[in-house]
Amino acid sequence: MTSTITTDLFSPVQLGSYTLPNRIVMAPMTRNRSGEGNVPTPLNATYYAQRATAGLIVTEGTQISPQGMGYPATPGIHSLEQIAGWRQVTDAVHSAGGKIFLQLWHVGRISHPSLQPDGALPVAPSAIAPAGNAMTYTGYQPFVTPRALELDEISGIVDQFRQGAKNALAAGFDGVEIHGAFGYLIDQFLQDGTNQRSDRYGGSVENRARFLLEVTDAVCSVWGAERVGVKLSPSNTFNDIRDSDPQTTFGYAIAALKSFGLGYLHLMEPTPADIRHGGKPIPVVEFRPLYPGELIANGGYDKEKGNAAIANGDADLISFGALFLANPDLPKRLRLDAPLNEGDRNTYYGGDEIGYTDYPFLP
């Protein structure tokens, strides 16, 4: 009799140059707990090391420059102090046997002058204000109309991503993920609701995807493509982002990314919020034929749904956000079908160790 081996969340997987012990990924989650100067602290090191049994950890979004900052107390990767702070984190994760990628982030228009150097306007592909409010050190304030980037400035932001990748290498990370999702700068270039440029970065989908592909090329030149991931959110409406034809826009971008030979592509499933806000929900599985490489799926997964997606070949790994926030030993709990801790939403953003490093482990 021939035995059948089932591939599931607990199966090893080759991700670029790394063999991971399981397919359970800790998703990037903003926690607003960096220290003065947007420097990671020993508390952050404890938090990530607690979760080192993930096959892979992807850090919270980390701004590549002071201009890229959009929220209070989020970490950066553009100063020597920040590099040293992140080195504490990577050392702690590696000592615990884990692998960790840094998520490279520029928020674009999702910022506020009070968070920008010299009180400058945030930048974006086009001068279109997002609806809603910015989170600032003095509370929520309405978003402002951003300044449209001049054509000759765009290469400088590509260089910021390149330098952020170099700094992540110096900080001891195992790789990097490019944040192209959730309505931040790369997504703002990609989608036609936020990009009304008439130059080589606007208009056609080929032009709107140009910034994403230039950033990806720059980051791969530092790390090698096999240690680089890209995150996209085709159905997302968060941060007032929209596109007239997301199936075509993201289909083009994903097919173009295939040629890089990336370590992985990280895609978000549609959420109820996307549908409520008039989004056009596109399940991750619809993009699978365009991307034969390693694919991480995120959004609404549990053990059963994750195992099914992997067994069906719809995804190769599954990332978990809120479940990992509240369950530092999530892989063990999933394997044993053990009860899960519930997250305290009041402590998701900002604060100290409460709701951050004090969630209990299984005995």
C-alpha positions as a printed NumPy array, in Angstrom:
array([[  0.   ,   0.   ,   0.   ],
       [  1.305,   3.452,  -0.903],
       [  1.094,   5.972,   1.933],
       [ -0.041,   9.53 ,   1.287],
       [  1.931,  12.349,   2.886],
       [ -0.209,  15.403,   3.581],
       [  1.397,  18.824,   3.464],
       [ -0.05 ,  21.101,   6.127],
       [  0.804,  24.033,   8.433],
       [  3.304,  21.885,  10.323],
       [  5.268,  20.667,   7.3  ],
       [  8.734,  22.096,   6.604],
       [  9.054,  24.382,   3.6  ],
       [ 11.884,  25.832,   1.547],
       [ 11.535,  29.617,   1.462],
       [ 14.242,  31.019,  -0.754],
       [ 17.538,  30.013,   0.823],
       [ 15.951,  28.949,   4.134],
       [ 14.357,  25.7  ,   5.234],
       [ 11.595,  26.637,   7.673],
       [ 10.335,  24.111,  10.251],
       [  6.672,  24.975,   9.65 ],
       [  4.446,  27.088,   7.41 ],
       [  3.048,  29.311,  10.174],
       [  4.152,  32.921,   9.676],
       [  3.838,  35.745,  12.197],
       [  2.307,  38.57 ,  10.178],
       [  3.561,  42.154,  10.499],
       [  1.551,  44.063,  13.115],
       [  1.999,  47.687,  14.112],
       [  2.177,  47.882,  17.93 ],
       [  3.406,  51.477,  18.547],
       [  5.865,  50.498,  21.251],
       [  9.219,  51.762,  20.   ],
       [ 11.378,  53.915,  22.231],
       [ 12.593,  57.471,  21.856],
       [ 13.91 ,  58.187,  18.39 ],
       [ 11.794,  55.325,  16.995],
       [ 14.404,  52.902,  18.335],
       [ 13.462,  49.286,  19.17 ],
       [ 13.9  ,  48.415,  22.847],
       [ 14.621,  45.296,  24.919],
       [ 10.839,  44.956,  25.402],
       [ 10.465,  44.611,  21.635],
       [ 13.187,  41.968,  21.638],
       [ 11.295,  39.977,  24.256],
       [  8.055,  40.221,  22.279],
       [  9.559,  38.862,  19.067],
       [ 11.682,  36.202,  20.767],
       [  8.567,  34.872,  22.518],
       [  7.133,  34.119,  19.06 ],
       [ 10.249,  32.525,  17.555],
       [  8.567,  29.147,  17.013],
       [  6.887,  30.649,  13.952],
       [  8.347,  29.3  ,  10.746],
       [  9.036,  32.956,   9.944],
       [  8.469,  36.253,  11.749],
       [  7.816,  39.377,   9.691],
       [  8.24 ,  42.493,  11.804],
       [  5.897,  45.402,  12.124],
       [  6.213,  48.034,   9.401],
       [  9.483,  49.923,   9.809],
       [  9.968,  53.321,   8.219],
       [ 12.888,  53.63 ,   5.825],
       [ 13.291,  57.37 ,   6.448],
       [ 11.891,  60.107,   8.698],
       [  9.624,  61.073,   5.781],
       [  8.209,  57.547,   5.72 ],
       [  6.736,  57.779,   9.232],
       [  2.972,  57.811,   9.693],
       [  2.239,  56.801,  13.288],
       [  3.662,  57.554,  16.754],
       [  6.214,  55.196,  18.291],
       [  6.758,  53.071,  15.199],
       [ 10.297,  51.821,  14.589],
       [ 12.678,  53.052,  11.924],
       [ 15.65 ,  51.551,  10.109],
       [ 17.425,  54.752,   9.053],
       [ 19.662,  55.623,  12.009],
       [ 22.581,  53.901,  13.712],
       [ 20.598,  53.803,  16.947],
       [ 17.716,  52.052,  15.212],
       [ 20.037,  49.512,  13.625],
       [ 21.501,  48.773,  17.069],
       [ 18.027,  48.477,  18.565],
       [ 16.958,  46.018,  15.903],
       [ 20.16 ,  44.053,  16.455],
       [ 18.889,  43.308,  19.98 ],
       [ 15.717,  41.921,  18.418],
       [ 17.395,  39.756,  15.788],
       [ 19.899,  38.399,  18.312],
       [ 17.044,  37.446,  20.662],
       [ 15.045,  35.741,  17.908],
       [ 18.056,  33.856,  16.599],
       [ 18.977,  32.736,  20.122],
       [ 15.461,  31.301,  20.381],
       [ 15.923,  29.449,  17.071],
       [ 13.759,  31.674,  14.882],
       [ 13.975,  33.455,  11.536],
       [ 12.953,  37.092,  11.153],
       [ 12.418,  39.434,   8.182],
       [ 12.104,  43.212,   8.483],
       [  9.157,  44.901,   6.762],
       [ 10.33 ,  48.016,   4.862],
       [  7.711,  50.788,   4.992],
       [  7.   ,  54.238,   3.625],
       [  3.494,  55.472,   4.43 ],
       [  3.299,  58.225,   1.786],
       [  0.183,  60.336,   2.336],
       [ -0.934,  58.393,   5.442],
       [  0.888,  60.781,   7.758],
       [  0.581,  64.264,   9.204],
       [  2.876,  67.339,   9.262],
       [  3.355,  66.866,  13.013],
       [  5.057,  63.525,  12.251],
       [  7.164,  64.842,   9.358],
       [ 10.609,  66.481,   9.461],
       [ 10.248,  70.261,   9.904],
       [  6.456,  69.938,   9.784],
       [  6.499,  69.286,   6.035],
       [  3.562,  67.924,   4.105],
       [  3.483,  64.159,   3.586],
       [  4.309,  63.066,   0.049],
       [  2.327,  60.957,  -2.406],
       [  2.08 ,  60.195,  -6.13 ],
       [ -0.667,  62.829,  -6.434],
       [ -2.02 ,  65.623,  -4.233],
       [ -5.135,  63.763,  -3.12 ],
       [ -6.082,  63.822,   0.57 ],
       [ -7.26 ,  60.566,   2.104],
       [-10.525,  60.525,   4.006],
       [-10.234,  60.033,   7.743],
       [ -7.822,  60.973,  10.478],
       [ -4.12 ,  60.571,  11.15 ],
       [ -2.907,  59.145,  14.455],
       [ -0.545,  61.724,  16.005],
       [  1.176,  62.231,  19.353],
       [ -1.649,  64.61 ,  20.355],
       [ -4.524,  62.429,  19.214],
       [ -6.343,  61.986,  15.924],
       [ -6.175,  64.85 ,  13.442],
       [ -7.679,  65.091,   9.942],
       [ -5.437,  63.968,   7.102],
       [ -4.006,  66.803,   5.034],
       [ -3.611,  67.046,   1.29 ],
       [ -0.165,  65.585,   0.528],
       [  2.439,  67.084,  -1.759],
       [  2.774,  65.306,  -5.101],
       [  6.288,  64.002,  -5.593],
       [  8.283,  65.635,  -8.367],
       [  9.513,  63.221, -11.012],
       [ 13.149,  63.704, -10.02 ],
       [ 12.366,  62.889,  -6.356],
       [ 11.088,  59.38 ,  -6.97 ],
       [ 14.504,  57.806,  -7.511],
       [ 15.507,  59.201,  -4.123],
       [ 12.73 ,  57.274,  -2.426],
       [ 13.792,  54.131,  -4.268],
       [ 17.223,  54.805,  -2.768],
       [ 15.635,  55.1  ,   0.686],
       [ 14.285,  51.564,   0.268],
       [ 17.716,  50.398,  -0.908],
       [ 19.41 ,  51.971,   2.119],
       [ 16.767,  50.562,   4.449],
       [ 17.53 ,  47.122,   3.026],
       [ 21.246,  47.668,   3.669],
       [ 20.525,  48.775,   7.223],
       [ 18.37 ,  45.687,   7.791],
       [ 21.31 ,  43.567,   6.681],
       [ 23.532,  45.376,   9.18 ],
       [ 20.937,  44.762,  11.913],
       [ 21.17 ,  40.992,  11.451],
       [ 17.858,  40.199,   9.791],
       [ 17.386,  37.072,   7.704],
       [ 15.63 ,  38.979,   4.928],
       [ 13.185,  41.787,   4.235],
       [  9.588,  42.237,   3.14 ],
       [  8.582,  45.225,   1.009],
       [  5.318,  46.739,   2.259],
       [  3.253,  47.298,  -0.867],
       [ -0.14 ,  46.948,   0.829],
       [ -2.802,  48.768,   2.864],
       [ -2.813,  52.076,   1.027],
       [  0.75 ,  53.144,   1.817],
       [  3.163,  54.71 ,  -0.664],
       [  3.802,  51.777,  -3.019],
       [  0.08 ,  50.979,  -3.06 ],
       [ -0.676,  54.662,  -3.706],
       [  1.436,  54.522,  -6.861],
       [ -0.124,  51.243,  -7.956],
       [ -3.822,  52.081,  -7.679],
       [ -5.508,  54.606,  -9.944],
       [ -7.664,  56.133,  -7.212],
       [ -4.547,  57.678,  -5.68 ],
       [ -2.277,  57.973,  -8.716],
       [ -3.33 ,  60.605, -11.253],
       [  0.136,  61.312, -12.6  ],
       [  0.692,  61.914, -16.305],
       [  4.406,  61.005, -16.387],
       [  6.132,  57.616, -16.565],
       [  4.777,  56.677, -13.117],
       [  1.099,  57.264, -13.921],
       [ -1.654,  56.389, -16.353],
       [ -1.244,  52.831, -17.637],
       [ -0.94 ,  49.906, -15.254],
       [  2.613,  49.393, -16.538],
       [  3.493,  52.93 , -15.432],
       [  1.688,  52.697, -12.102],
       [  3.515,  49.461, -11.257],
       [  6.886,  50.979, -12.146],
       [  7.628,  52.275,  -8.621],
       [  6.876,  48.885,  -7.037],
       [  9.155,  47.123,  -9.51 ],
       [ 11.966,  49.665,  -9.125],
       [ 11.823,  49.333,  -5.338],
       [ 11.825,  45.544,  -5.622],
       [ 14.836,  45.631,  -7.932],
       [ 16.706,  47.952,  -5.551],
       [ 16.02 ,  45.794,  -2.493],
       [ 16.915,  42.586,  -4.341],
       [ 20.225,  44.163,  -5.343],
       [ 21.088,  44.275,  -1.629],
       [ 19.709,  40.974,  -0.374],
       [ 19.375,  38.711,  -3.385],
       [ 15.819,  38.016,  -4.48 ],
       [ 15.562,  34.754,  -2.554],
       [ 15.646,  36.689,   0.752],
       [ 13.072,  39.306,  -0.272],
       [  9.284,  39.155,   0.008],
       [  6.614,  41.563,  -1.232],
       [  3.262,  42.162,   0.441],
       [  0.194,  43.276,  -1.534],
       [ -3.497,  43.676,  -0.642],
       [ -5.556,  43.478,  -3.856],
       [ -8.973,  43.933,  -2.22 ],
       [ -8.048,  46.337,   0.559],
       [ -9.934,  49.614,   1.007],
       [ -8.101,  50.665,   4.203],
       [ -6.609,  54.165,   4.135],
       [ -9.108,  55.244,   1.462],
       [ -7.327,  53.301,  -1.293],
       [ -9.183,  52.223,  -4.429],
       [ -8.714,  51.123,  -8.006],
       [-11.126,  51.001, -10.944],
       [ -9.944,  47.528, -12.016],
       [ -8.03 ,  45.793,  -9.227],
       [ -8.094,  42.413, -10.961],
       [ -6.096,  43.829, -13.877],
       [ -3.893,  46.105, -11.76 ],
       [ -2.815,  43.436,  -9.309],
       [ -2.749,  40.725, -11.934],
       [ -0.172,  42.748, -13.84 ],
       [  1.878,  43.534, -10.727],
       [  1.918,  39.929,  -9.513],
       [  2.857,  38.549, -12.916],
       [  5.678,  41.119, -13.145],
       [  6.976,  40.198,  -9.678],
       [  7.207,  36.542, -10.721],
       [ 10.267,  37.319, -12.846],
       [ 12.345,  38.387,  -9.822],
       [ 12.485,  34.929,  -8.246],
       [ 11.454,  36.33 ,  -4.858],
       [ 11.57 ,  34.4  ,  -1.62 ],
       [  7.805,  34.851,  -1.426],
       [  4.746,  36.907,  -2.288],
       [  2.481,  37.804,   0.657],
       [ -1.179,  38.417,  -0.309],
       [ -4.114,  39.605,   1.782],
       [ -7.536,  38.022,   1.492],
       [-10.545,  40.368,   1.268],
       [-12.097,  41.277,   4.623],
       [-15.695,  42.161,   5.535],
       [-14.538,  45.779,   5.875],
       [-13.371,  45.779,   2.245],
       [-16.776,  44.61 ,   1.091],
       [-18.622,  47.069,   3.351],
       [-16.671,  49.946,   1.836],
       [-17.558,  49.017,  -1.72 ],
       [-14.38 ,  47.101,  -2.511],
       [-14.16 ,  44.445,  -5.178],
       [-13.215,  41.319,  -3.219],
       [-10.741,  39.068,  -4.994],
       [ -9.747,  35.875,  -3.144],
       [ -6.034,  35.084,  -3.1  ],
       [ -6.673,  31.848,  -4.98 ],
       [ -7.607,  33.846,  -8.092],
       [ -4.03 ,  35.137,  -8.323],
       [ -2.413,  31.755,  -7.713],
       [ -2.097,  30.846, -11.426],
       [ -0.069,  34.04 , -11.944],
       [  2.459,  33.244,  -9.211],
       [  3.972,  29.749,  -9.049],
       [  6.547,  30.746,  -6.395],
       [  6.125,  30.577,  -2.623],
       [  2.873,  32.317,  -1.674],
       [  1.882,  33.426,   1.833],
       [ -1.838,  34.081,   2.387],
       [ -3.268,  36.155,   5.229],
       [ -6.726,  37.036,   6.442],
       [ -9.349,  35.064,   8.328],
       [ -7.398,  31.822,   8.513],
       [ -7.538,  29.271,  11.3  ],
       [ -5.95 ,  25.824,  11.472],
       [ -8.595,  24.132,   9.344],
       [ -8.675,  26.799,   6.632],
       [ -4.892,  27.089,   6.61 ],
       [ -4.374,  23.362,   6.23 ],
       [ -6.933,  23.234,   3.429],
       [ -5.296,  26.094,   1.511],
       [ -1.885,  24.439,   1.757],
       [ -3.167,  20.962,   0.872],
       [ -4.983,  22.384,  -2.163],
       [ -1.926,  24.303,  -3.335],
       [ -3.747,  27.632,  -2.98 ],
       [ -0.956,  28.912,  -0.692],
       [  2.355,  27.593,   0.607],
       [  2.357,  29.324,   3.986],
       [ -0.254,  31.112,   6.112],
       [  0.417,  34.236,   8.156],
       [ -1.471,  34.988,  11.355],
       [ -1.804,  38.425,  12.927],
       [ -4.16 ,  38.798,  15.898],
       [ -3.821,  35.118,  16.826],
       [ -0.033,  35.502,  17.105],
       [ -0.392,  38.75 ,  19.022],
       [ -2.304,  36.961,  21.798],
       [ -0.663,  33.526,  21.529],
       [  3.139,  33.64 ,  21.575],
       [  3.188,  29.835,  21.296],
       [  0.647,  29.731,  18.46 ],
       [  2.27 ,  26.854,  16.499],
       [  2.122,  24.616,  19.58 ],
       [ -1.484,  25.568,  20.327],
       [ -2.556,  24.896,  16.749],
       [ -0.781,  21.546,  16.666],
       [ -2.411,  20.431,  19.927],
       [ -5.819,  22.01 ,  19.193],
       [ -5.352,  23.817,  22.501],
       [ -7.504,  26.768,  23.596],
       [ -6.38 ,  30.15 ,  22.284],
       [ -5.882,  33.321,  24.304],
       [ -8.127,  36.201,  23.269],
       [ -6.425,  39.468,  22.389],
       [ -7.188,  42.642,  24.311],
       [ -7.925,  45.284,  21.668],
       [ -7.431,  48.058,  24.21 ],
       [ -3.724,  47.22 ,  24.345],
       [ -3.085,  46.581,  20.652],
       [ -1.511,  49.998,  20.008],
       [  0.894,  51.683,  22.39 ],
       [  1.574,  51.061,  26.049],
       [  3.976,  48.782,  27.89 ],
       [  4.284,  45.055,  28.479],
       [  0.589,  44.701,  29.3  ],
       [ -1.107,  43.167,  26.304],
       [  2.29 ,  42.836,  24.635],
       [  4.612,  40.375,  26.378],
       [  2.338,  39.126,  29.172],
       [  0.104,  36.733,  27.218],
       [  0.435,  33.25 ,  28.796],
       [  2.119,  30.261,  27.219],
       [  0.791,  26.735,  27.485],
       [  2.262,  24.878,  30.482]])
